[in-house]
Amino acid sequence: MSRVCELTGKKAMVGNNVSHAMNKTKRKFNVNLMKKRFYIPEEDKWITLKVSTSALKNINKKGISAVIKEARASGILTK
């Protein structure tokens, strides 16, 4: 499975390593992903999502139900 956040759609960015001599080589900035289980009381079930740490902060702030609702509205989450 690819390294993509299932709630925000964040994925790896591409950039350069730059040496002191200004030589540039390609590199990847990966997303900080974690596999977490969440309980959804409205549906009375547990779901496992691969989410970024910034998405976890949003879940702590707004609640899992609100974040999933936003993800479905924006078309990122289709379940």
C-alpha positions as CSV (number, residue, x, y, z in Angstrom):
1,M,0.0,0.0,0.0
2,S,1.2,3.5,-0.8
3,R,2.3,6.0,1.9
4,V,-0.7,8.2,1.7
5,C,-2.8,9.5,4.6
6,E,-6.3,8.1,4.3
7,L,-8.0,11.2,5.8
8,T,-6.0,14.2,4.4
9,G,-4.6,12.7,1.2
10,K,-1.1,13.8,2.1
11,K,1.7,11.9,0.3
12,A,5.4,12.2,-0.2
13,M,7.0,15.3,-1.7
14,V,10.1,15.4,-3.9
15,G,13.0,17.7,-3.3
16,N,16.8,17.9,-3.4
17,N,19.6,17.2,-1.0
18,V,22.0,20.1,-1.4
19,S,25.6,19.8,-0.4
20,H,27.9,22.5,0.7
21,A,29.3,22.6,-2.9
22,M,25.6,23.1,-4.1
23,N,25.5,19.7,-5.7
24,K,21.9,18.5,-5.9
25,T,20.6,15.0,-5.7
26,K,16.9,13.9,-5.6
27,R,15.3,12.9,-2.3
28,K,11.9,12.2,-0.9
29,F,10.1,13.9,2.0
30,N,7.9,11.1,3.4
31,V,4.7,11.7,5.4
32,N,4.8,10.8,9.1
33,L,2.1,8.0,9.0
34,M,0.8,5.9,11.8
35,K,-1.7,3.0,11.8
36,K,-4.4,3.7,14.3
37,R,-7.7,2.2,15.4
38,F,-10.6,4.5,16.0
39,Y,-14.0,3.8,17.5
40,I,-17.0,5.4,15.7
41,P,-19.9,5.5,18.2
42,E,-22.5,6.4,15.5
43,E,-21.8,3.2,13.5
44,D,-20.8,1.2,16.7
45,K,-17.6,-0.2,15.1
46,W,-13.9,0.1,15.1
47,I,-11.9,1.1,12.0
48,T,-8.2,1.1,11.3
49,L,-6.8,4.0,9.3
50,K,-3.3,4.9,8.2
51,V,-3.2,8.6,9.1
52,S,-0.6,11.3,9.3
53,T,0.3,12.9,12.7
54,S,-1.3,16.2,11.6
55,A,-4.5,14.3,10.9
56,L,-4.3,12.8,14.4
57,K,-4.1,16.4,15.8
58,N,-7.2,17.3,13.8
59,I,-9.0,14.2,15.2
60,N,-8.1,15.1,18.8
61,K,-9.4,18.7,18.1
62,K,-12.6,18.0,16.2
63,G,-13.4,14.4,16.8
64,I,-13.2,11.3,14.5
65,S,-16.8,11.7,13.2
66,A,-16.3,15.2,12.0
67,V,-13.0,14.5,10.4
68,I,-14.4,11.4,8.5
69,K,-17.4,13.5,7.4
70,E,-15.0,16.1,6.0
71,A,-12.9,13.5,4.2
72,R,-16.0,11.9,2.6
73,A,-17.3,15.3,1.5
74,S,-13.9,16.2,-0.2
75,G,-13.8,12.7,-1.9
76,I,-10.7,11.5,-0.1
77,L,-12.4,8.7,1.9
78,T,-14.9,6.6,0.0
79,K,-15.9,4.0,2.6
